[in-house]
Amino acid sequence: MPRPQADTDATREMLLETAEQIIKERGAISFTVSELAAACGMSQSNIYRFFPSKEALWEAMAERWFRELIEIMEDVVNSGDPPRDKMIAFFGRRVDLKRARYAADPALFESYMELGSEHFEVVRGYVDLGDHYLAIIVADAMEDGYFPGLDIDRTVSLINIMMQPFCNPELMMQMLDTLSEEKLEQVVDTILAGLSARPPADETNRPPLSIAH
Amino acid sequence: MPRPQADTDATREMLLETAEQIIKERGAISFTVSELAAACGMSQSNIYRFFPSKEALWEAMAERWFRELIEIMEDVVNSGDPPRDKMIAFFGRRVDLKRARYAADPALFESYMELGSEHFEVVRGYVDLGDHYLAIIVADAMEDGYFPGLDIDRTVSLINIMMQPFCNPELMMQMLDTLSEEKLEQVVDTILAGLSARPPADETNRPPLSIAH
């Protein structure tokens, strides 16, 4: 007889909460499914009935971390706000959430960051999803006349470079004291105005640099 | 009889090279003066004749790492180039140097980064020195009419936020594939044009964010 779905969900949730507690207390680097099994008093094969592979467990933990961040991005993208407001909310609301999570439990926050470094193949899809939502905002802004002469991918890449402290969680926590709502607005305004301006003619004799791609 | 200065310098250099080798092979986190003493076959008290404290040893290692980076910054600041060229060279030439160091020896590069995290009080002065040089370039740019209505400290802070991938070495190595000379120029042009533009009037009803400082 198949287990009722509600029981399965409750067990999965219990396993994820236990996994969270383990990485919080012992760090994420050495965390394994067998450690989770031991902590729950379950056999490893029983755990695999709820998460069919260790990758499925990492994915469920990532899904738990990113769920609310994705809701924010969808909410912002689907709002009828002007591009400037969307840009500010897109980064600012996620900074707020990450700041709140860090304040609530710094050790857990750092363990999730460590887990993400260990299993970056799982995080990669969420990074790409963030770029996807940002690309929608950039396309909206282009319809309003921003970023003339630039394509969407290039614009997204340049915005990501200039916005790192507002989107890279490790960097954000390092720079938290220097980041403010006012500076976020100034950076967004700089991007919107500066990436919409014609670059000055390059009439210099600076020696070439080798940063080449 | 005092030791000849040349002998002292040679021994200090040998100790620094050995220290470099140790952090490269075993990481910087557990590195101690007694480990250095053991590796050189010297007593700890003998090492203290060359570096009077462990702090003096960390400082000498930091000086070794930053020497050439400071030369670049001084060279750029003292050049007669226009502000745009100075900004590009200020960041670009240091990216080139760090990229070359990373390519030459990734393990040593990462060990120095780890050493810097472990002893950030030593690195702090060099970060401030970088801000000092950037402030001189910003002041030059202001004389040319850039950044109207902004003060130097605020401008330096905003530039540091937008330039993180071009100055934070850990982030730089993570993003190396996406950074290019052309993007550096586009970011500098965005900063110069965007921070010199009047921000648009804020006529929105966006909910307030809590990023507040």
Interface residues (C-beta under 8 A of the other chain):
Chain A: D81 P82 R84 D85 I88 A89 G92 R93 V95 D96 R99 S157 L158 N160 I161 M162 Q164 P165 N168 L171 M175 D177 T178 L179 S180 E181 K183 L184 E185 Q186 V187 D189 T190 I191 L192 A193 G194 L195 A197 P199 P200 D202 T204 R206 P208 L209 S210 I211 A212 H213
Chain B: D81 P82 R84 D85 I88 A89 G92 R93 V95 D96 R99 S157 L158 N160 I161 M162 Q164 P165 N168 L171 M175 D177 T178 L179 S180 E181 K183 L184 E185 Q186 V187 D189 T190 I191 L192 A193 G194 L195 A197 P199 P200 D202 T204 R206 P208 L209 S210 I211 A212 H213
